[in-house]
Amino acid sequence: MAMAKYMNKKVFANFIMRKIIHNVKFHSSPDFGKTSVIGIAKAGEIFTIVDFVKRDGTDMYRLKSGVYITASKRYVVDFWA
């Protein structure tokens, strides 16, 4: 993971916290295909990001739990404790 990308973000022991602002789908792999959908992250929930996945199109975050969500700023924003 390239930490330089996150230099202006609040980091907790090498993790970054993000808050969901619109419901998004959890994925079992870093793709947006219907077969990888395994659940819903609801608005207001806060997650620990452990990796940033660069993709063609919309990038994704890997959560501490091992699942993936969109990295789009329309759905996920910084969380400041």
Contacts in CASP RR format, 6 or more apart in sequence:
PFRMAT RR
TARGET T0000
AUTHOR 0000-0000-0000
METHOD contacts of the structure
MODEL  1
MAMAKYMNKKVFANFIMRKIIHNVKFHSSPDFGKTSVIGIAKAGEIFTIV
DFVKRDGTDMYRLKSGVYITASKRYVVDFWA
1 50 0 8 1.000
1 51 0 8 1.000
1 52 0 8 1.000
2 52 0 8 1.000
3 11 0 8 1.000
3 14 0 8 1.000
5 52 0 8 1.000
6 16 0 8 1.000
6 52 0 8 1.000
9 16 0 8 1.000
9 78 0 8 1.000
10 16 0 8 1.000
10 17 0 8 1.000
10 78 0 8 1.000
10 79 0 8 1.000
10 80 0 8 1.000
10 81 0 8 1.000
12 48 0 8 1.000
12 81 0 8 1.000
15 48 0 8 1.000
15 49 0 8 1.000
15 50 0 8 1.000
15 64 0 8 1.000
16 48 0 8 1.000
16 49 0 8 1.000
16 78 0 8 1.000
17 46 0 8 1.000
17 47 0 8 1.000
17 48 0 8 1.000
17 49 0 8 1.000
17 78 0 8 1.000
17 79 0 8 1.000
17 81 0 8 1.000
18 46 0 8 1.000
18 47 0 8 1.000
18 49 0 8 1.000
18 61 0 8 1.000
18 76 0 8 1.000
18 77 0 8 1.000
18 78 0 8 1.000
18 79 0 8 1.000
19 44 0 8 1.000
19 45 0 8 1.000
19 46 0 8 1.000
19 76 0 8 1.000
19 77 0 8 1.000
19 78 0 8 1.000
19 79 0 8 1.000
20 41 0 8 1.000
20 42 0 8 1.000
20 43 0 8 1.000
20 44 0 8 1.000
20 45 0 8 1.000
20 46 0 8 1.000
20 47 0 8 1.000
20 69 0 8 1.000
20 75 0 8 1.000
20 76 0 8 1.000
21 43 0 8 1.000
21 44 0 8 1.000
21 74 0 8 1.000
21 75 0 8 1.000
21 76 0 8 1.000
21 77 0 8 1.000
22 43 0 8 1.000
22 74 0 8 1.000
22 75 0 8 1.000
23 40 0 8 1.000
23 41 0 8 1.000
23 42 0 8 1.000
23 43 0 8 1.000
24 40 0 8 1.000
24 41 0 8 1.000
24 69 0 8 1.000
24 70 0 8 1.000
24 75 0 8 1.000
24 76 0 8 1.000
25 37 0 8 1.000
25 39 0 8 1.000
25 40 0 8 1.000
25 41 0 8 1.000
25 69 0 8 1.000
26 37 0 8 1.000
26 38 0 8 1.000
26 39 0 8 1.000
26 40 0 8 1.000
26 41 0 8 1.000
26 67 0 8 1.000
26 68 0 8 1.000
26 69 0 8 1.000
27 33 0 8 1.000
27 36 0 8 1.000
27 37 0 8 1.000
27 38 0 8 1.000
27 60 0 8 1.000
27 67 0 8 1.000
27 68 0 8 1.000
27 69 0 8 1.000
28 36 0 8 1.000
28 37 0 8 1.000
28 38 0 8 1.000
28 67 0 8 1.000
28 68 0 8 1.000
29 36 0 8 1.000
29 68 0 8 1.000
30 53 0 8 1.000
30 55 0 8 1.000
30 60 0 8 1.000
30 62 0 8 1.000
30 68 0 8 1.000
31 55 0 8 1.000
32 58 0 8 1.000
32 70 0 8 1.000
36 68 0 8 1.000
38 67 0 8 1.000
41 47 0 8 1.000
41 69 0 8 1.000
46 79 0 8 1.000
47 61 0 8 1.000
47 63 0 8 1.000
47 64 0 8 1.000
47 65 0 8 1.000
47 69 0 8 1.000
48 63 0 8 1.000
48 64 0 8 1.000
49 61 0 8 1.000
49 62 0 8 1.000
49 63 0 8 1.000
49 64 0 8 1.000
50 62 0 8 1.000
50 63 0 8 1.000
50 64 0 8 1.000
50 66 0 8 1.000
51 61 0 8 1.000
51 62 0 8 1.000
52 59 0 8 1.000
52 60 0 8 1.000
52 61 0 8 1.000
52 62 0 8 1.000
52 71 0 8 1.000
53 59 0 8 1.000
53 60 0 8 1.000
53 61 0 8 1.000
53 62 0 8 1.000
53 68 0 8 1.000
53 71 0 8 1.000
58 70 0 8 1.000
58 71 0 8 1.000
58 72 0 8 1.000
59 70 0 8 1.000
59 71 0 8 1.000
59 72 0 8 1.000
60 68 0 8 1.000
60 69 0 8 1.000
60 70 0 8 1.000
60 71 0 8 1.000
61 68 0 8 1.000
61 69 0 8 1.000
61 70 0 8 1.000
61 71 0 8 1.000
61 76 0 8 1.000
62 68 0 8 1.000
63 69 0 8 1.000
69 75 0 8 1.000
69 76 0 8 1.000
70 76 0 8 1.000
END
